[in-house]
Amino acid sequence: MSTTTVDPAPGANLATLRKEHGWTQRKLARTAGISESLLSKIEVGDRTLTPEVATSVATPMGLTMDEVLGKATVERHDEAPLSALRSAIRDYDLPDGRTVEEGAVTEGLRAADSRRRKVDVATLKRTLPGLLRDATVHAHTRNTPEAWMVLADVYSSVYWLAARHRWMDMAELAVTRQRWAVGQKPNPLGMAVAARDRAGTYLNFGDIERGLTLVDRAIADAQSNLSGQDRDIAVAILNLRGMTLAGRLKDKREAKREAQRHIDSAHNACIGMHEDISVHGLTIGPQNTFTHELATCVDLGKPHDALSLTDNLSRALQGLPPTRIAPTYINTARAQLDTGDRDGALENLCKAWEVAPQMARIHPMGREVFRVVSSLHRRSNAKLMKLSKMSGIEV
């Protein structure tokens, strides 16, 4: 099990930050453009702190969305691998004099992709520093589009690890290095993947409009420079990011319009894909598009629409990796909580923990939904107590 913890849950973290910055609930609510009643309910655990509201309250206090949601902290014996990873990132253009076999690098990348898909965060933290150094040597030595793409894919995994923990300094640096690596040799598909990850940093910071601008520019580039399946893959992954960004726009009329545009485009790009495929560590296809559409409906404040997308969630998710299954159970729990189905929300939170406990432990909305579910339940039960022990959040 990962030793990473997040304490406290987002809503409770907001209350702490507000007091530390000397803001009253009335002043923060008024400045953020939300009701004081909503802010009070969020802080005491009667309502979830959504990413959209987190952005609204973060800006007046000079914070980012992810700072309000709360960074994942790391136990002392996990600090060394992260220090080694930061060192490897700094040495992006300083390959050492070792000889690295191509097979070792490609096998290391396959293993990293597998750990990422399974959400084996603990092992990924330990192995990424060495893999990044090996891939750096390999890229500089071979100097081929394929070798530079391998290095870019390793940086993509670094970004994924950092973004999941909300270590945004590392995430930003990783996407910068990723774009640098893929730009060493012409690679339009690699540039699309890098743009997708870069747009993710805008999502994490709550800078939605600029993130959407970046996505639309990258889609235009992909349509101009790619053809066939590569173009479909690039357009699909960029539209998945686009719909997630659009769902968090403050203007809900614009959000619905923009989200639907990206949803339709993603579905069109997946028309020729009969099943989901894995490309550069990402899952592409109709099933993953469904999971993003469900999450976007929840962000848009349309929980009933989210729940109506399928009458059998387990079947809809069958075959997808845990990295996609667990967040979908969490988003379904969010929708159920919004519709008053507390028992259903708790049931799906349990499924998320069963599928990917390391992700559920660091997922801000998973922890936040559990905080609210446990607050609203009239009495404790076995499921609540079990999740309380696993999450570290008291009932």
Phi, psi and chi 1 to 4 in degrees:
 res  aa     phi    psi   chi1   chi2   chi3   chi4
   1 MET       -  143.4  177.1 -179.5  -68.1      -
   2 SER   -66.1  146.4  172.1      -      -      -
   3 THR   -93.7    6.7   56.1      -      -      -
   4 THR   -75.5  137.1  -54.2      -      -      -
   5 THR  -131.3  158.7   58.8      -      -      -
   6 VAL  -128.0  121.9 -178.0      -      -      -
   7 ASP  -146.6  122.5 -174.2   31.6      -      -
   8 PRO   -93.0 -174.6   34.3  -36.4      -      -
   9 ALA   -68.8  159.6      -      -      -      -
  10 PRO   -51.8  -47.3  -31.8   38.4      -      -
  11 GLY   -62.2  -41.9      -      -      -      -
  12 ALA   -68.0  -35.5      -      -      -      -
  13 ASN   -64.2  -38.2 -170.1   52.0      -      -
  14 LEU   -60.2  -44.6  168.5   58.9      -      -
  15 ALA   -59.3  -42.1      -      -      -      -
  16 THR   -64.7  -46.2  -60.3      -      -      -
  17 LEU   -63.4  -41.7  -69.8  171.3      -      -
  18 ARG   -59.3  -45.0  176.1 -176.6   60.8   76.7
  19 LYS   -67.9  -39.3  -66.0  170.4 -175.2  175.7
  20 GLU   -62.3  -32.9  -72.3  177.0  -10.6      -
  21 HIS   -88.8    0.1  -76.8   72.3      -      -
  22 GLY    74.6   26.9      -      -      -      -
  23 TRP   -98.0  138.5  -70.4   68.1      -      -
  24 THR   -83.0  161.1   63.9      -      -      -
  25 GLN   -60.6  -40.2  -74.3 -174.2  -21.4      -
  26 ARG   -62.8  -46.3  175.7  173.1  -64.5 -177.1
  27 LYS   -65.3  -44.3  178.1 -177.7  176.9 -178.1
  28 LEU   -67.1  -42.9 -178.6   56.3      -      -
  29 ALA   -61.9  -44.1      -      -      -      -
  30 ARG   -64.4  -44.3 -176.4  178.2  -59.4  169.5
  31 THR   -68.2  -36.0  -51.9      -      -      -
  32 ALA   -81.5  -11.9      -      -      -      -
  33 GLY    78.4   29.8      -      -      -      -
  34 ILE  -124.7  167.6   61.7  174.4      -      -
  35 SER   -78.5  147.9   71.4      -      -      -
  36 GLU   -63.0  -34.3 -173.5  177.5  -11.3      -
  37 SER   -61.8  -43.6  173.5      -      -      -
  38 LEU   -63.3  -45.0  173.5   60.3      -      -
  39 LEU   -60.5  -42.3  179.2   57.3      -      -
  40 SER   -62.7  -43.4  176.4      -      -      -
  41 LYS   -65.0  -37.3  -70.8  178.2  179.4  178.1
  42 ILE   -63.4  -44.9  -72.1  171.4      -      -
  43 GLU   -68.5  -33.2  -70.0 -169.4   -2.0      -
  44 VAL   -89.3   -9.3  -60.5      -      -      -
  45 GLY    99.2   17.2      -      -      -      -
  46 ASP   -92.4  -15.9  -72.3  -16.2      -      -
  47 ARG  -138.5  150.5  -68.6  -75.7  -63.6  -85.1
  48 THR   -79.7  146.5   56.9      -      -      -
  49 LEU   -84.8  107.6  173.5   62.6      -      -
  50 THR   -82.4  159.8   65.0      -      -      -
  51 PRO   -56.9  -37.3  -28.6   37.5      -      -
  52 GLU   -63.2  -47.3  177.8 -169.6  -13.6      -
  53 VAL   -68.0  -35.6  173.4      -      -      -
  54 ALA   -59.2  -39.6      -      -      -      -
  55 THR   -66.2  -42.7  -60.7      -      -      -
  56 SER   -62.2  -40.3  -63.0      -      -      -
  57 VAL   -84.3  -21.8  -63.4      -      -      -
  58 ALA   -70.6  -44.2      -      -      -      -
  59 THR   -56.3  -48.5  -57.0      -      -      -
  60 PRO   -61.0  -29.6  -21.7   33.3      -      -
  61 MET   -89.1    4.4  -66.6 -170.3  -70.9      -
  62 GLY    72.2   29.5      -      -      -      -
  63 LEU  -116.6  170.9  -58.1  171.9      -      -
  64 THR  -101.2  165.0   67.2      -      -      -
  65 MET   -55.7  -45.0  179.8 -169.1   75.5      -
  66 ASP   -69.4  -27.4  -87.7   -4.3      -      -
  67 GLU   -67.7  -34.8  -74.1  175.3  -44.0      -
  68 VAL   -71.8  -42.0  171.0      -      -      -
  69 LEU   -64.9  -29.2  -65.9  179.2      -      -
  70 GLY   102.5  124.2      -      -      -      -
  71 LYS   -72.1  149.6  -65.7 -178.9 -179.1  179.6
  72 ALA   -77.6  130.9      -      -      -      -
  73 THR   -94.3  161.6   55.7      -      -      -
  74 VAL  -126.0  139.1 -178.5      -      -      -
  75 GLU   -65.4  158.0  -60.7  -66.2  -18.4      -
  76 ARG   -56.3  -41.3 -175.0  175.9  -60.2  -84.2
  77 HIS   -75.9   -2.4   56.4  -90.8      -      -
  78 ASP   -96.4   -4.1  -83.2  -21.6      -      -
  79 GLU   -70.3  -34.7  -68.3  176.6   -2.4      -
  80 ALA   -61.8  -47.6      -      -      -      -
  81 PRO   -60.7  -36.7  -23.7   34.2      -      -
  82 LEU   -70.9  -35.6  -68.8  179.7      -      -
  83 SER   -63.7  -40.8  177.8      -      -      -
  84 ALA   -65.2  -36.3      -      -      -      -
  85 LEU   -67.5  -43.1 -177.0   56.4      -      -
  86 ARG   -62.0  -38.9  -68.8 -179.2 -175.1  -82.4
  87 SER   -63.7  -41.9  176.9      -      -      -
  88 ALA   -65.4  -35.8      -      -      -      -
  89 ILE   -65.8  -41.6  -65.2  171.5      -      -
  90 ARG   -61.6  -34.0  -75.8 -164.1  -58.1  -87.2
  91 ASP   -89.8   33.1  -65.7  -17.9      -      -
  92 TYR   -58.6  -31.1   72.8  101.9      -      -
  93 ASP  -114.0   20.9   60.1  -12.5      -      -
  94 LEU  -124.9   69.0  -62.4  173.3      -      -
  95 PRO   -65.9  141.8   26.6  -34.9      -      -
  96 ASP   -80.5  179.7   54.7   44.0      -      -
  97 GLY   -86.6   10.7      -      -      -      -
  98 ARG   -71.2  160.8  -64.2  177.6  -61.1  117.8
  99 THR  -102.8  126.7  -61.2      -      -      -
 100 VAL  -118.3  125.1  177.5      -      -      -
 101 GLU   -72.3  137.5  -64.9  -66.6  -27.6      -
 102 GLU   -59.0  -40.0 -179.5  176.2    2.5      -
 103 GLY   -62.4  -35.3      -      -      -      -
 104 ALA   -66.9  -37.7      -      -      -      -
 105 VAL   -70.1  -46.5  176.1      -      -      -
 106 THR   -65.7  -37.0   54.3      -      -      -
 107 GLU   -67.5  -38.6  179.5   56.5   35.3      -
 108 GLY   -63.5  -38.2      -      -      -      -
 109 LEU   -67.6  -41.0  179.5   60.0      -      -
 110 ARG   -60.7  -41.9  -80.5 -165.4  -67.6  -91.8
 111 ALA   -64.4  -40.6      -      -      -      -
 112 ALA   -64.6  -42.1      -      -      -      -
 113 ASP   -61.4  -40.9  -73.6  -15.3      -      -
 114 SER   -63.4  -43.7  176.0      -      -      -
 115 ARG   -66.4  -35.9  -71.6  161.9 -174.4  148.2
 116 ARG   -65.3  -45.5  175.9  172.1  162.7 -179.8
 117 ARG   -64.8  -34.8  -70.6  166.2   63.2   84.2
 118 LYS   -85.3   -4.0  -65.6  176.2 -178.7  177.2
 119 VAL    57.9   45.4 -157.3      -      -      -
 120 ASP   -89.4   75.7 -176.1   -1.6      -      -
 121 VAL   -64.2  -41.1  175.8      -      -      -
 122 ALA   -59.8  -47.0      -      -      -      -
 123 THR   -69.8  -37.5  -54.9      -      -      -
 124 LEU   -61.3  -40.7 -162.9   58.5      -      -
 125 LYS   -60.6  -38.2  -79.2 -172.1  -64.6 -172.1
 126 ARG   -75.1  -31.8  -67.0 -165.0  -56.9  -90.4
 127 THR   -97.4  -21.1   57.0      -      -      -
 128 LEU   -62.9  -39.0  -90.7  179.1      -      -
 129 PRO   -58.0  -47.9  -26.3   35.7      -      -
 130 GLY   -65.7  -40.3      -      -      -      -
 131 LEU   -64.1  -40.9  175.3   58.7      -      -
 132 LEU   -63.8  -40.5 -178.4   53.7      -      -
 133 ARG   -66.4  -41.5  -71.9 -161.6  176.5  -83.4
 134 ASP   -63.1  -44.0  -73.9  -10.3      -      -
 135 ALA   -67.0  -32.1      -      -      -      -
 136 THR   -65.3  -47.1  -61.1      -      -      -
 137 VAL   -61.2  -45.2  171.3      -      -      -
 138 HIS   -60.3  -44.4  174.9   63.3      -      -
 139 ALA   -66.2  -45.3      -      -      -      -
 140 HIS   -67.2  -33.2  -78.3  -85.1      -      -
 141 THR   -74.9  -48.7  -58.1      -      -      -
 142 ARG   -79.1  -40.7  -64.7  -64.9  -61.3  -85.6
 143 ASN    54.8   46.7 -165.1   29.1      -      -
 144 THR  -116.8  159.6   62.8      -      -      -
 145 PRO   -56.4  -37.7  -26.3   35.4      -      -
 146 GLU   -66.3  -43.0  -65.6   76.9   15.1      -
 147 ALA   -66.8  -40.9      -      -      -      -
 148 TRP   -67.9  -31.5  -73.6  111.5      -      -
 149 MET   -69.1  -36.7 -170.0   64.9 -135.9      -
 150 VAL   -60.3  -45.0  166.9      -      -      -
 151 LEU   -62.4  -42.4  178.3   58.0      -      -
 152 ALA   -61.3  -38.4      -      -      -      -
 153 ASP   -66.7  -35.1  -76.9  -15.3      -      -
 154 VAL   -65.0  -43.2  177.0      -      -      -
 155 TYR   -62.7  -32.1  -85.2  118.7      -      -
 156 SER   -62.6  -39.5 -178.7      -      -      -
 157 SER   -68.0  -35.3  -73.7      -      -      -
 158 VAL   -63.1  -43.9  174.8      -      -      -
 159 TYR   -59.9  -46.0  160.4   73.8      -      -
 160 TRP   -58.2  -46.6 -179.3   88.5      -      -
 161 LEU   -61.1  -46.1  179.1   71.9      -      -
 162 ALA   -67.8  -42.4      -      -      -      -
 163 ALA   -66.0  -37.7      -      -      -      -
 164 ARG   -62.0  -32.0  -63.0  -67.2   79.3   72.2
 165 HIS   -93.1   -5.6  -69.1   79.5      -      -
 166 ARG    63.6   38.2  -65.6  166.2  -58.5  -72.3
 167 TRP   -92.5   80.8  -58.5  -33.0      -      -
 168 MET   -73.7  -22.7  -66.0  -44.2  -61.2      -
 169 ASP   -64.7  -43.4   59.4  -25.7      -      -
 170 MET   -68.6  -38.8 -178.3 -174.8  -69.7      -
 171 ALA   -62.1  -44.9      -      -      -      -
 172 GLU   -63.4  -42.2  -80.1 -162.2  -65.2      -
 173 LEU   -65.9  -38.4 -168.5   54.0      -      -
 174 ALA   -63.3  -43.6      -      -      -      -
 175 VAL   -71.2  -29.1  -63.6      -      -      -
 176 THR   -65.2  -45.6  -59.9      -      -      -
 177 ARG   -66.2  -37.7  -62.2  -70.7 -168.3 -100.2
 178 GLN   -59.6  -48.1  177.9 -173.1   10.0      -
 179 ARG   -64.6  -38.5 -177.0  175.6  174.8   82.2
 180 TRP   -61.4  -45.3  168.7   82.4      -      -
 181 ALA   -64.2  -46.4      -      -      -      -
 182 VAL   -72.6  -18.2   80.2      -      -      -
 183 GLY   -84.5   -3.6      -      -      -      -
 184 GLN   -69.5  -29.1  -63.2  -56.0  -57.5      -
 185 LYS  -136.4  146.4  -64.9  -71.4 -177.5  179.5
 186 PRO   -55.8  126.2  -25.2   35.0      -      -
 187 ASN  -159.6   83.4 -169.8  -24.9      -      -
 188 PRO   -59.9  -38.4  -25.3   35.8      -      -
 189 LEU   -66.8  -41.4  178.6   56.7      -      -
 190 GLY   -61.7  -36.9      -      -      -      -
 191 MET   -65.3  -35.2  -67.2  -60.3  -71.4      -
 192 ALA   -66.2  -41.6      -      -      -      -
 193 VAL   -63.4  -42.7  174.5      -      -      -
 194 ALA   -64.4  -39.4      -      -      -      -
 195 ALA   -65.7  -37.9      -      -      -      -
 196 ARG   -59.7  -45.7  177.0 -101.3 -177.0 -161.7
 197 ASP   -68.7  -39.5  -74.0   -9.9      -      -
 198 ARG   -62.0  -41.5 -176.8 -174.3  174.2 -162.3
 199 ALA   -61.1  -27.9      -      -      -      -
 200 GLY   -63.6  -33.0      -      -      -      -
 201 THR   -68.1  -35.6   63.6      -      -      -
 202 TYR   -64.9  -37.8  -74.4   89.8      -      -
 203 LEU   -62.1  -45.6  176.6   67.9      -      -
 204 ASN   -66.0  -32.1  -65.9  123.1      -      -
 205 PHE   -83.3  -12.0  -83.8  112.7      -      -
 206 GLY    83.7   14.0      -      -      -      -
 207 ASP   -91.9   75.5 -166.8  -10.6      -      -
 208 ILE   -69.9  -44.5  -54.9  -56.3      -      -
 209 GLU   -61.8  -44.7  -71.7   81.5    2.5      -
 210 ARG   -67.9  -34.8  -75.7 -171.7  177.2   87.8
 211 GLY   -61.7  -41.9      -      -      -      -
 212 LEU   -67.1  -37.6  -77.0  168.9      -      -
 213 THR   -60.8  -43.6  -62.5      -      -      -
 214 LEU   -62.8  -42.4  176.5   61.4      -      -
 215 VAL   -63.0  -47.4  164.9      -      -      -
 216 ASP   -63.3  -38.4  -76.5  -22.7      -      -
 217 ARG   -64.8  -41.0 -172.7  175.2   68.8 -172.1
 218 ALA   -68.0  -35.7      -      -      -      -
 219 ILE   -63.8  -43.9  -70.6  173.0      -      -
 220 ALA   -61.8  -40.9      -      -      -      -
 221 ASP   -64.3  -43.0  -72.1  -16.6      -      -
 222 ALA   -64.2  -40.9      -      -      -      -
 223 GLN   -67.7  -27.5  -69.9  173.1  -30.1      -
 224 SER   -83.4  -33.6  -62.4      -      -      -
 225 ASN  -107.4   -6.8  -60.0  -41.7      -      -
 226 LEU  -123.9  162.9  -70.7  165.4      -      -
 227 SER  -146.0  165.4   61.0      -      -      -
 228 GLY    62.9 -142.7      -      -      -      -
 229 GLN   -65.8  -35.4 -173.1  179.8   50.3      -
 230 ASP   -59.9  -40.4  -78.8   -6.3      -      -
 231 ARG   -65.5  -42.8 -178.7  177.8   58.4 -167.2
 232 ASP   -61.2  -41.7  -69.1  -19.2      -      -
 233 ILE   -63.5  -47.4  -70.7  170.9      -      -
 234 ALA   -62.5  -46.6      -      -      -      -
 235 VAL   -63.5  -38.6  170.4      -      -      -
 236 ALA   -65.0  -50.3      -      -      -      -
 237 ILE   -66.5  -33.7   61.7  173.2      -      -
 238 LEU   -71.5  -36.9  -71.3  164.2      -      -
 239 ASN   -71.1  -29.8  -84.4  -68.8      -      -
 240 LEU   -62.2  -43.7  -65.6 -176.3      -      -
 241 ARG   -65.6  -38.6 -177.1   66.2   84.3 -157.5
 242 GLY   -62.6  -42.9      -      -      -      -
 243 MET   -66.9  -36.2   73.5  171.8   77.0      -
 244 THR   -64.6  -44.2  -57.5      -      -      -
 245 LEU   -62.3  -47.6  -77.3  158.0      -      -
 246 ALA   -60.6  -36.5      -      -      -      -
 247 GLY   -63.0  -14.8      -      -      -      -
 248 ARG  -108.1    9.7  -61.8 -177.2 -174.8  178.9
 249 LEU   -63.3  144.5  -75.0  166.3      -      -
 250 LYS   -70.2  -39.3  -67.9 -169.9   67.8  172.9
 251 ASP   -77.0  103.7 -176.7  -25.9      -      -
 252 LYS   -67.7  -27.5  -75.0  -53.0  171.7 -170.7
 253 ARG   -66.8  -45.9  180.0  176.1  -63.0 -179.5
 254 GLU   -66.3  -38.1 -178.8 -175.1    3.8      -
 255 ALA   -59.8  -45.7      -      -      -      -
 256 LYS   -64.4  -40.8  -69.0  176.4 -177.8  177.8
 257 ARG   -65.9  -47.9 -178.9  176.0   62.3 -109.8
 258 GLU   -66.6  -40.7  -75.7  -63.1  -65.5      -
 259 ALA   -62.5  -43.2      -      -      -      -
 260 GLN   -64.8  -35.3 -166.7   59.6   54.7      -
 261 ARG   -61.4  -44.2  177.4  171.1   68.7   87.4
 262 HIS   -73.1  -34.7  -74.1  -70.0      -      -
 263 ILE   -62.0  -48.7  -71.6  169.3      -      -
 264 ASP   -61.9  -41.5  -68.4  -18.0      -      -
 265 SER   -66.8  -38.4 -176.2      -      -      -
 266 ALA   -64.7  -43.8      -      -      -      -
 267 HIS   -62.0  -41.8  -79.7  -63.0      -      -
 268 ASN   -63.2  -38.5  -72.1  -24.6      -      -
 269 ALA   -67.6  -24.7      -      -      -      -
 270 CYS   -95.5    4.8  -66.7      -      -      -
 271 ILE   -55.5  -41.5  -73.8  176.6      -      -
 272 GLY   -84.0    0.5      -      -      -      -
 273 MET  -100.0  111.8  -57.7  180.0 -168.1      -
 274 HIS   -80.1  -20.2  -58.3  -64.4      -      -
 275 GLU  -149.7  162.6   59.3 -177.4   15.5      -
 276 ASP   -72.2  145.4  -74.8   45.1      -      -
 277 ILE  -126.1  161.1   58.7  175.1      -      -
 278 SER  -106.1  124.1  178.3      -      -      -
 279 VAL  -135.0  121.4 -180.0      -      -      -
 280 HIS    51.7   41.8  -63.6  -60.1      -      -
 281 GLY    80.2    0.8      -      -      -      -
 282 LEU  -111.4  150.9  -56.1  174.0      -      -
 283 THR   -98.9  125.1  -57.8      -      -      -
 284 ILE  -124.7  133.3  -45.8  -62.0      -      -
 285 GLY   149.5 -178.0      -      -      -      -
 286 PRO   -64.2  -35.2   19.1  -31.3      -      -
 287 GLN   -67.6  -45.1  -78.2 -177.8  -73.5      -
 288 ASN   -68.0  -31.9 -163.9   26.5      -      -
 289 THR   -62.3  -39.9  -59.0      -      -      -
 290 PHE   -59.5  -44.4  152.8   75.9      -      -
 291 THR   -64.1  -37.0   68.7      -      -      -
 292 HIS   -71.1  -37.6  -79.5   73.9      -      -
 293 GLU   -63.9  -41.7 -175.2  175.6   -2.4      -
 294 LEU   -60.9  -46.9 -174.2  150.4      -      -
 295 ALA   -62.5  -38.8      -      -      -      -
 296 THR   -66.3  -39.6  -59.6      -      -      -
 297 CYS   -59.1  -39.9  -74.9      -      -      -
 298 VAL   -65.4  -45.3  178.5      -      -      -
 299 ASP   -62.6  -31.0  -76.0  -23.3      -      -
 300 LEU   -76.8   -4.4  -72.5  169.7      -      -
 301 GLY    78.1   29.2      -      -      -      -
 302 LYS  -119.7   66.3  -56.1 -168.3  -50.4 -175.3
 303 PRO   -62.7  -34.8   24.4  -35.0      -      -
 304 HIS   -66.1  -38.9  -68.8  -73.7      -      -
 305 ASP   -63.6  -39.4  -71.3   -4.2      -      -
 306 ALA   -61.6  -45.5      -      -      -      -
 307 LEU   -72.6  -20.0  -64.2  173.5      -      -
 308 SER   -85.4   -4.3   69.4      -      -      -
 309 LEU   -68.1  -23.9  -72.4  175.3      -      -
 310 THR  -154.5  147.2 -179.6      -      -      -
 311 ASP  -100.4    2.4   57.3   -0.1      -      -
 312 ASN  -146.6   89.6 -170.4  -33.9      -      -
 313 LEU   -65.2  -41.7 -173.4   58.1      -      -
 314 SER   -59.2  -40.8  -64.1      -      -      -
 315 ARG   -69.5  -38.7 -177.4  175.2   59.4 -162.1
 316 ALA   -64.6  -27.8      -      -      -      -
 317 LEU   -95.6   -4.8  -62.3  174.8      -      -
 318 GLN   -58.6  127.6 -171.4  172.9    3.3      -
 319 GLY    95.6  -16.9      -      -      -      -
 320 LEU   -76.4  155.6  -74.8  174.4      -      -
 321 PRO   -74.6  157.6   28.3  -36.1      -      -
 322 PRO   -54.6  -31.1  -28.3   36.2      -      -
 323 THR   -62.9  -20.4 -171.8      -      -      -
 324 ARG  -102.4  -32.2  -66.3  -51.8  -41.7  150.8
 325 ILE   -68.6  -48.9  -64.8  174.2      -      -
 326 ALA   -60.1  -48.5      -      -      -      -
 327 PRO   -61.1  -31.4  -24.0   35.0      -      -
 328 THR   -69.6  -38.9  -55.7      -      -      -
 329 TYR   -62.7  -39.1  -81.9  128.3      -      -
 330 ILE   -65.5  -44.0  -69.5  170.8      -      -
 331 ASN   -66.3  -35.3  -75.8  -45.2      -      -
 332 THR   -64.7  -39.9  -57.9      -      -      -
 333 ALA   -61.9  -38.8      -      -      -      -
 334 ARG   -59.6  -46.1  -72.7  177.0   60.9 -165.1
 335 ALA   -63.1  -42.6      -      -      -      -
 336 GLN   -65.3  -38.3  -69.4  169.6  -44.3      -
 337 LEU   -63.1  -40.1 -169.9   58.6      -      -
 338 ASP   -67.1  -24.6  -72.1  -15.0      -      -
 339 THR   -97.0    5.0   59.4      -      -      -
 340 GLY    89.3    7.3      -      -      -      -
 341 ASP   -93.2   79.8 -176.3    3.1      -      -
 342 ARG   -67.3  -39.1  -58.9  171.6 -170.6  171.7
 343 ASP   -65.5  -41.4  -69.3  -25.0      -      -
 344 GLY   -64.7  -38.6      -      -      -      -
 345 ALA   -63.2  -42.8      -      -      -      -
 346 LEU   -65.0  -39.3  179.0   56.8      -      -
 347 GLU   -61.5  -43.8 -178.8   68.8   27.9      -
 348 ASN   -74.7  -29.0  -82.2  -52.9      -      -
 349 LEU   -63.5  -40.9  -79.2 -179.6      -      -
 350 CYS   -59.9  -41.0  -71.1      -      -      -
 351 LYS   -64.5  -39.5  -69.6  179.4 -179.7  178.2
 352 ALA   -61.0  -42.4      -      -      -      -
 353 TRP   -66.7  -36.8  -82.7   91.9      -      -
 354 GLU   -67.3  -39.6  -69.6  167.8    0.0      -
 355 VAL   -74.8  -44.6  169.4      -      -      -
 356 ALA  -146.9   76.4      -      -      -      -
 357 PRO   -60.4  -34.2   20.1  -32.4      -      -
 358 GLN   -68.7  -33.9  -66.9 -173.2   44.4      -
 359 MET   -73.2  -44.8  171.0  170.0  -82.4      -
 360 ALA   -59.2  -33.7      -      -      -      -
 361 ARG   -64.3  -34.0 -179.7  177.2  -68.2  -84.3
 362 ILE  -107.0   -4.4   60.4  176.9      -      -
 363 HIS   -75.9  117.8 -164.0  -67.2      -      -
 364 PRO   -62.6  -40.5   21.6  -32.9      -      -
 365 MET   -74.4  -29.4  -68.2  -47.5  -59.1      -
 366 GLY   -62.6  -45.0      -      -      -      -
 367 ARG   -69.1  -38.1  -65.8  175.4   59.6   83.4
 368 GLU   -68.8  -43.4  179.9   68.9   -8.4      -
 369 VAL   -62.6  -40.3  170.5      -      -      -
 370 PHE   -65.1  -39.6  174.6   66.1      -      -
 371 ARG   -57.5  -44.0 -177.3 -179.7   74.9  106.2
 372 VAL   -73.1  -41.8  174.8      -      -      -
 373 VAL   -59.2  -45.1  167.2      -      -      -
 374 SER   -67.7  -31.4   62.0      -      -      -
 375 SER   -71.6  -36.4  173.9      -      -      -
 376 LEU   -84.7  -22.7  -65.1  177.8      -      -
 377 HIS   -66.3  137.4  -95.2   73.7      -      -
 378 ARG   -73.5  -26.2  -64.3  177.7 -179.7  175.8
 379 ARG  -149.0  153.7   60.2  177.9   62.5   86.7
 380 SER   -71.2  152.7  -61.5      -      -      -
 381 ASN  -139.6  178.0   58.7   41.2      -      -
 382 ALA   -60.8  -40.2      -      -      -      -
 383 LYS   -66.7  -42.4  -70.9 -178.8  179.6  178.6
 384 LEU   -61.3  -44.4  -85.0  172.3      -      -
 385 MET   -66.1  -37.6  -63.2  -52.4  -64.2      -
 386 LYS   -65.1  -46.7  179.1  179.7  178.4 -179.7
 387 LEU   -69.1  -31.7  -78.8 -174.4      -      -
 388 SER   -61.3  -43.8  174.0      -      -      -
 389 LYS   -67.0  -40.2 -177.1  176.2  179.9 -179.6
 390 MET   -72.0  -36.5  -64.4  175.5   71.7      -
 391 SER   -88.3  -23.5   66.1      -      -      -
 392 GLY    83.3    6.9      -      -      -      -
 393 ILE   -98.0  123.9  -58.5  174.5      -      -
 394 GLU   -71.2  144.4  -66.3 -176.2    0.2      -
 395 VAL   -82.7      -  175.3      -      -      -
